[in-house]
């Protein structure tokens, strides 16, 4: 049974030595949080070109990955001791990328959310860890986490079950999609599936369509 282990929101604040505005630092909150439009109440995004919006409304990361990272990167043990270390809104126990597909619709609390893409780390990912090697390590690990779009508004909180209610694209495994996004090795059959997948983020559908016609 998958559950929300912790729920985090973040405010825009200076990040790194140059004080880059960012909302990547998330803090756990207790109690129910409303999910309206394209974000959780109180959560802020500084740069909508890389985070936020309909296809990046809520970012989730597997709690099951934390012990693995702690072994691999003991230099970041202090940060990894707290949920939200990867800038995720939802730290979910009992699910990893191999269990999931693009388009999966999950009911969490009274809300419904749809997985629409894996995460690619931006420059702020290195800043939050204070480590320029972390983005590449994150990509190579395959432990990308996933972005949700909002299907039905509602409220959710730590302790809520994560229930699969629909799987429209069973051939589009999230773990495989993360590899395609980061390494660009999609087959023609995979590109055709991506181009026709309504549950996939629009920019990835367009990229697949362009690859097929180009």
ZABA-118272 format. One line per 8 residues: number of its first residue (from 0); for each residue x negated, y negated, z negated of N, C-alpha, C. Coordinates in steps of 0.05 Angstrom, whole numbers, always signed. Layout:
BEGIN
NUM) X Y Z X Y Z X Y Z | ...
***
This chain:
BEGIN
0) -17 +24 +0 +0 +0 +0 -17 -25 +0 | -14 -42 +20 -29 -67 +21 -16 -89 +5 | -32 -104 -8 -21 -126 -24 -39 -151 -22 | -27 -174 -27 -42 -199 -29 -56 -199 -56 | -82 -196 -55 -97 -197 -80 -100 -225 -91 | -103 -244 -73 -106 -272 -82 -97 -290 -59 | -86 -313 -66 -78 -333 -46 -93 -359 -52 | -105 -371 -31 -121 -395 -34 -112 -417 -15
8) -115 -442 -25 -111 -465 -8 -136 -483 -12 | -140 -502 +7 -163 -519 +5 -156 -548 +13 | -170 -567 +1 -167 -595 +8 -192 -604 +24 | -188 -623 +41 -210 -634 +57 -230 -647 +38 | -255 -640 +40 -276 -651 +23 -303 -650 +38 | -322 -666 +30 -348 -666 +43 -362 -639 +39 | -375 -629 +60 -388 -603 +60 -416 -606 +70 | -436 -594 +56 -463 -593 +66 -478 -619 +61
16) -503 -620 +68 -520 -643 +62 -511 -669 +76 | -497 -666 +98 -488 -690 +113 -459 -697 +107 | -447 -683 +88 -419 -689 +80 -399 -686 +103 | -400 -665 +118 -381 -660 +140 -354 -654 +128 | -332 -668 +136 -306 -663 +126 -296 -635 +133 | -287 -621 +113 -278 -593 +118 -258 -584 +96 | -240 -566 +104 -222 -554 +84 -229 -525 +80 | -253 -516 +87 -260 -488 +86 -263 -478 +58
24) -269 -495 +39 -271 -486 +11 -243 -483 +0 | -236 -458 -6 -209 -452 -15 -210 -443 -45 | -189 -451 -60 -187 -443 -88 -162 -427 -93 | -165 -405 -109 -141 -389 -115 -120 -405 -130 | -94 -400 -123 -72 -413 -136 -53 -391 -146 | -38 -397 -167 -19 -379 -178 +9 -388 -171 | +28 -369 -171 +55 -375 -165 +61 -376 -135 | +86 -379 -128 +95 -379 -100 +87 -404 -86
32) +78 -401 -61 +70 -423 -44 +87 -422 -19 | +98 -445 -12 +115 -447 +12 +98 -446 +37 | +108 -432 +57 +97 -431 +84 +116 -444 +103 | +109 -468 +112 +126 -484 +129 +111 -493 +154 | +124 -493 +177 +110 -501 +201 +86 -483 +207 | +62 -495 +207 +38 -480 +213 +19 -478 +190 | +28 -481 +165 +9 -480 +143 +22 -475 +117 | +6 -466 +98 +15 -464 +70 +16 -491 +57
40) +35 -495 +40 +37 -521 +26 +12 -527 +11 | +1 -551 +15 -23 -560 +1 -49 -553 +15 | -48 -537 +36 -73 -529 +50 -79 -550 +71 | -104 -558 +73 -111 -580 +92 -133 -570 +112 | -131 -581 +136 -150 -575 +157 -162 -600 +168 | -189 -601 +169 -202 -626 +179 -204 -627 +209 | -209 -604 +222 -214 -603 +250 -195 -583 +264 | -174 -593 +276 -154 -576 +288 -163 -563 +314
48) -187 -570 +323 -197 -556 +347 -208 -529 +341 | -214 -523 +315 -225 -497 +308 -209 -483 +287 | -191 -497 +273 -175 -484 +252 -147 -497 +253 | -128 -482 +243 -101 -493 +241 -86 -491 +267 | -61 -501 +267 -44 -499 +291 -29 -473 +291 | -11 -469 +311 +6 -446 +311 -8 -419 +312 | -30 -417 +326 -44 -391 +328 -66 -387 +307 | -69 -406 +289 -88 -404 +267 -75 -415 +242
56) -50 -408 +237 -35 -420 +215 -45 -411 +188 | -50 -385 +186 -59 -373 +160 -81 -353 +166 | -103 -356 +151 -126 -338 +155 -126 -317 +133 | -129 -292 +140 -130 -270 +121 -156 -255 +123 | -165 -245 +100 -190 -229 +100 -187 -206 +81 | -199 -184 +88 -196 -159 +72 -212 -160 +46 | -199 -156 +24 -213 -153 -2 -231 -129 -2 | -225 -109 +15 -241 -85 +16 -270 -91 +27
64) -273 -113 +40 -300 -120 +51 -318 -132 +30 | -307 -144 +10 -323 -158 -10 -345 -141 -22 | -340 -116 -31 -361 -100 -43 -383 -94 -22 | -376 -91 +3 -396 -86 +24 -414 -110 +27 | -402 -133 +29 -419 -158 +31 -437 -161 +7 | -427 -155 -17 -443 -158 -41 -468 -141 -41 | -466 -117 -29 -489 -100 -26 -508 -110 -4 | -496 -119 +18 -512 -128 +41 -525 -155 +35
72) -511 -172 +21 -521 -200 +17 -521 -207 -13 | -538 -194 -29 -539 -200 -57 -547 -230 -63 | -559 -243 -43 -566 -271 -45 -542 -289 -48 | -518 -278 -40 -494 -294 -42 -474 -282 -62 | -485 -268 -81 -468 -254 -101 -449 -272 -116 | -459 -296 -123 -443 -314 -138 -418 -323 -122 | -422 -330 -97 -399 -339 -81 -380 -315 -75 | -392 -292 -71 -375 -269 -64 -360 -258 -88
80) -365 -268 -112 -351 -259 -136 -323 -271 -138 | -317 -290 -120 -291 -305 -122 -276 -301 -96 | -250 -294 -96 -234 -292 -72 -234 -320 -57 | -233 -318 -31 -234 -343 -15 -261 -350 -6 | -281 -333 -11 -309 -338 -4 -312 -343 +26 | -295 -331 +42 -297 -333 +71 -278 -355 +82 | -266 -370 +65 -248 -391 +73 -220 -381 +79 | -214 -357 +70 -188 -346 +76 -166 -356 +57
88) -142 -358 +69 -118 -364 +53 -108 -340 +37 | -109 -317 +50 -99 -292 +38 -122 -272 +36 | -128 -262 +12 -146 -240 +8 -129 -216 +4 | -130 -197 +24 -111 -175 +24 -126 -149 +19 | -116 -134 -1 -128 -108 -8 -112 -86 +6 | -127 -66 +17 -114 -43 +29 -111 -44 +59 | -122 -64 +72 -122 -66 +101 -149 -76 +111 | -159 -63 +132 -183 -72 +146 -176 -74 +176
96) -194 -86 +191 -189 -91 +220 -181 -66 +235 | -193 -43 +229 -187 -18 +243 -158 -9 +238 | -145 -19 +217 -117 -11 +211 -97 -28 +227 | -106 -49 +240 -88 -70 +250 -89 -72 +280 | -68 -84 +291 -67 -89 +320 -58 -118 +324 | -67 -129 +347 -57 -155 +355 -26 -153 +358 | -12 -173 +348 +17 -173 +350 +31 -161 +326 | +17 -148 +308 +30 -136 +284 +44 -158 +269
104) +69 -152 +261 +85 -171 +245 +86 -160 +217 | +77 -177 +198 +77 -169 +170 +97 -186 +155 | +112 -173 +137 +129 -188 +118 +113 -190 +92 | +110 -215 +83 +95 -221 +58 +113 -240 +43 | +122 -232 +19 +141 -248 +5 +166 -251 +22 | +176 -275 +26 +200 -280 +42 +192 -289 +70 | +166 -290 +76 +157 -299 +103 +150 -275 +121 | +150 -280 +147 +139 -261 +166 +117 -275 +182
112) +95 -260 +186 +72 -271 +200 +62 -251 +220 | +51 -261 +242 +42 -243 +264 +12 -247 +269 | -3 -225 +269 -31 -226 +275 -35 -233 +304 | -50 -255 +310 -53 -264 +337 -82 -266 +347 | -102 -264 +329 -130 -265 +338 -149 -259 +315 | -173 -249 +321 -194 -247 +301 -207 -275 +297 | -224 -277 +277 -237 -302 +272 -265 -303 +284 | -272 -326 +295 -299 -332 +303 -309 -353 +284
120) -332 -349 +271 -342 -369 +252 -351 -394 +266 | -345 -417 +254 -354 -443 +265 -379 -452 +249 | -389 -475 +255 -413 -485 +242 -409 -489 +212 | -385 -494 +203 -380 -498 +175 -383 -473 +159 | -382 -450 +172 -386 -425 +158 -414 -423 +147 | -434 -432 +163 -461 -432 +153 -464 -452 +130 | -451 -475 +132 -453 -496 +112 -442 -487 +85 | -419 -473 +86 -407 -465 +61 -423 -444 +46
128) -438 -428 +60 -456 -409 +48 -484 -421 +43 | -489 -443 +56 -516 -454 +55 -537 -436 +67 | -528 -423 +89 -545 -401 +101 -539 -400 +131 | -559 -407 +147 -555 -408 +176 -553 -380 +188 | -560 -359 +173 -559 -332 +184 -531 -319 +180 | -514 -331 +164 -488 -318 +158 -469 -316 +182 | -466 -337 +199 -448 -334 +221 -455 -310 +239 | -480 -306 +245 -488 -284 +262 -483 -257 +248
136) -489 -257 +222 -485 -232 +206 -455 -225 +205 | -438 -246 +203 -409 -243 +202 -400 -231 +229 | -409 -241 +251 -401 -231 +278 -410 -203 +281 | -434 -197 +275 -445 -170 +279 -431 -149 +261 | -422 -158 +238 -409 -139 +220 -383 -127 +230 | -369 -142 +248 -342 -134 +257 -321 -139 +236 | -329 -150 +213 -309 -156 +192 -299 -184 +195 | -283 -188 +215 -275 -215 +224 -252 -227 +209
144) -236 -211 +196 -211 -221 +185 -192 -227 +208 | -169 -239 +203 -150 -244 +224 -133 -269 +218 | -125 -282 +240 -107 -305 +238 -79 -296 +243 | -61 -308 +228 -32 -304 +231 -19 -329 +243 | +1 -324 +260 +20 -345 +266 +45 -340 +250 | +62 -361 +246 +86 -359 +230 +109 -350 +247 | +121 -328 +240 +146 -318 +253 +170 -328 +238 | +169 -327 +212 +191 -336 +195 +180 -350 +171
152) +188 -375 +167 +179 -390 +143 +190 -377 +118 | +176 -382 +96 +185 -371 +70 +165 -379 +49 | +162 -362 +29 +143 -367 +8 +129 -340 +1 | +104 -342 -8 +88 -319 -14 +70 -325 -37 | +59 -304 -49 +42 -308 -73 +25 -283 -77 | +4 -286 -94 -12 -263 -101 +5 -241 -113 | +0 -216 -105 +15 -194 -115 +36 -184 -95 | +43 -201 -75 +63 -192 -55 +53 -169 -39
160) +71 -151 -32 +65 -130 -13 +62 -141 +15 | +45 -127 +31 +43 -134 +59 +55 -110 +75 | +78 -115 +87 +93 -93 +99 +94 -97 +129 | +86 -77 +144 +88 -77 +173 +117 -74 +182 | +127 -93 +197 +155 -92 +207 +156 -88 +237 | +134 -94 +252 +134 -90 +281 +106 -87 +291 | +102 -70 +311 +76 -67 +324 +80 -66 +354 | +82 -90 +367 +88 -90 +396 +65 -83 +414
168) +40 -84 +404 +17 -79 +421 -2 -59 +409 | +7 -33 +407 -9 -13 +393 -36 -7 +406 | -39 -15 +431 -64 -9 +445 -85 -32 +442 | -77 -53 +428 -95 -76 +424 -105 -76 +395 | -123 -59 +388 -133 -57 +361 -148 -83 +354 | -143 -93 +330 -157 -118 +322 -187 -115 +322 | -197 -91 +313 -226 -87 +312 -238 -88 +340 | -224 -78 +360 -234 -79 +387 -232 -107 +398
176) -211 -122 +391 -207 -149 +400 -230 -167 +389 | -238 -162 +364 -260 -177 +353 -286 -173 +369 | -291 -149 +378 -314 -143 +394 -312 -157 +421 | -288 -157 +433 -284 -170 +459 -288 -200 +457 | -277 -212 +436 -279 -241 +433 -308 -249 +429 | -323 -234 +413 -350 -242 +406 -371 -233 +427 | -366 -211 +441 -387 -201 +459 -378 -199 +488 | -352 -204 +494 -343 -207 +521 -346 -183 +539
184) -340 -159 +528 -344 -135 +544 -317 -120 +550 | -296 -135 +554 -270 -123 +560 -270 -109 +587 | -256 -86 +587 -252 -72 +612 -229 -85 +627 | -225 -78 +652 -203 -90 +668 -176 -81 +656 | -175 -57 +646 -150 -47 +633 -144 -63 +608 | -164 -69 +593 -160 -85 +568 -152 -114 +575 | -165 -125 +596 -157 -152 +604 -128 -153 +613 | -119 -132 +626 -91 -132 +635 -72 -130 +611
192) -79 -115 +591 -63 -113 +566 -63 -140 +552 | -86 -153 +550 -88 -179 +537 -72 -200 +552 | -73 -201 +578 -59 -221 +593 -29 -219 +590 | -19 -195 +584 +10 -190 +582 +20 -189 +553 | +2 -194 +534 +9 -190 +505 +19 -216 +493 | +45 -217 +490 +58 -242 +479 +48 -248 +450 | +39 -227 +436 +30 -232 +409 +2 -243 +406 | -13 -243 +428 -41 -253 +428 -42 -283 +429
200) -62 -295 +417 -65 -324 +418 -66 -333 +447 | -55 -357 +453 -52 -366 +480 -79 -369 +495 | -100 -379 +480 -125 -383 +494 -138 -357 +503 | -133 -335 +488 -143 -309 +496 -127 -297 +519 | -101 -301 +519 -85 -293 +542 -94 -307 +567 | -98 -333 +565 -107 -348 +589 -135 -339 +598 | -153 -333 +579 -179 -324 +587 -178 -298 +601 | -161 -279 +592 -157 -254 +605 -145 -257 +633
208) -125 -274 +635 -113 -279 +661 -133 -290 +681 | -150 -309 +672 -170 -321 +689 -191 -300 +698 | -198 -282 +680 -218 -261 +686 -206 -242 +707 | -181 -236 +705 -168 -218 +724 -166 -230 +752 | -160 -256 +753 -156 -269 +779 -181 -281 +791 | -202 -283 +774 -227 -295 +784 -245 -276 +797
***
